[in-house]
Amino acid sequence: MTPSTARVTRRSRPSNNPVASLIFLAIAPSIILGGLWQFANSHDHSAPPALDLVATSPANIPQTPVLSARRTPGVLARETSSIAFEQALRPLGGSVLAGSCAAVSVDGVLMLSDGIDTPVTPASTLKFLVAATALDSLGADFTYSTEVKAEINAGVVGSIYLLGGGDPLLASSWYPDDLTLSKYSQQPATSLEALADSVVAAGVTQITGNVVGDASHYDSELYPPSWPIGFRAIQGGPISGLLVNDGAVLGASMKATNPAMGAAQEFYRLLQERGVTIIGAPASGVTPVGLATVAAIQSAPLIDIIGEMLQNSDNNTAEMLLKEIGFQLSGAGTRAAGDAAVMAKLSSWGVPLDGVTLSDGSGLSGDNKVTCAAFLAVLERYETSDPLISKLAIAGTSGTLSKYFVGTTLQGRLYGKTGSLSGVKALVGLIPVEGGSTIRFALLLESPGVDDEKVFKPLWEGVLTQALGTYPQGPTPEAVAPLPATPNGS
């Protein structure tokens, strides 16, 4: 499904007397019909036709008066549910402190807007904006390509070059079996072994020079400068145009400070294991122009890589995807170019950007600021059937939401992206509801200690679930439809 360009509209406030509103809804059709009858009557001056009176069977008499609210059951049911839902949302709005925001809509109609225009640190919910931009700009079938370049002469090459193409999931088969190196599975990984097999299949038997890693596809910035030092190589990074195993090297206790060199070391080992004689050593550098392509490997489609990023909240994938957006749209594989491209895309969608500031792609930077209004506007573009939404974590079921909302009315129903930093807890997403409606929401909390599970979990599984998990409330359209007519009104 192509994302829509739907926008959030503010729900008009109901009057202080809901009964009066229902009476108006009930008599409105009668007023219209009466007006049409008067118009027709005033313009018809012909003689009335002769009546041919014929005995008939007893007529079916309507049981619902013309002025009954049952004459508009859909409107009545929707209005009743909306009023009840606004009341149910009040405790959620009341839990939002200064500097935070909460916003909820139903089918594009805004129901809660506490602090909706307040810029808040989004943490990893920022990845949703990056994913949406990437899919719209690059396409779901986009793939990364990693190439091997050299000149072969009777099976012998000089130096051989491993040219990175920004693939964030390029990995050796052993990674990440050691759980001290990675918290999540690297599926769908791009196999470095398969690339080494292709080099051997191309006839390479001896390398007289070096095995050179080339990371020039992106710039040389390994970490955004706004990241805390303690995040580097732990929460994310190094970020590089050539990155294998997130920078980890088999047998090394620390990630490579030069990712291109680390990738070359891994590729060197794999080629040796396959019987290739190598005279030189692992190295990093830039591939000379004009070398032939000996082998290449494509990544999984972008939609699957985005799924890995959103489900696992993979910071490296987000940062490399941001740079790829910049490279593809402006020719510059930089963080700044990527952030500029995301902002431009959001603007083209009509997303309100007052107060929105981007400093990275993963959300690890505390300098990022996004409003609930911006998130809600992007969410309105999608239904739960859209590929992007299907890749989000599901409450109590998968990804970063697998252990939350278990046993609640939102388990298996809420599609969301989480975010967490010290003093920040965020959740944005969608909830399909019975009857075809969709709830969209953004809850960005920023205050000391709010990222403590003892603080946010009761809010998520208590106040938030009670507010969002019970919609729609009140009668269904079928329950308040006009009563069936009966003979003689019996």
Protein Blocks (a to p, Z undefined) as FASTA:
>chain_A
ZZdfbdcdddddddfblklmmmmmmmmmmmmmmmmmmmmmmmmcbdcddddddddddddd
dfbdfklmklmmmlmmmmmmmmmmmmmmmmmmmmpcghiacdddeehiafbdghklpccd
ekjmlmmmmmmmmmmmnopkbccddddddddeehiacddddddehiakbccfkbcfblml
pmbdcbdcddfklmmmmmmmnopabdfbdcdddfklpccbfbdfkbcfklgoklgocddf
bdghhhpaehiabdcfblklmmmmmmmmmmmmnopacfbdcddddddehiacfbdcdddd
fklmmmmmmmnopaklmmmmmmmmmmmmnopacfklmmmmmmmmmmmnopafehiacfbf
nopamkbccdfklmmmmmmmpcfkbmklmmpccehkbcjllmgoihiakgokaccddddd
ehiacdddddddehhiacddddddddehklpmklmmmmmmmmmmmmmmmpcedjdfklmg
ccdddehhZZ
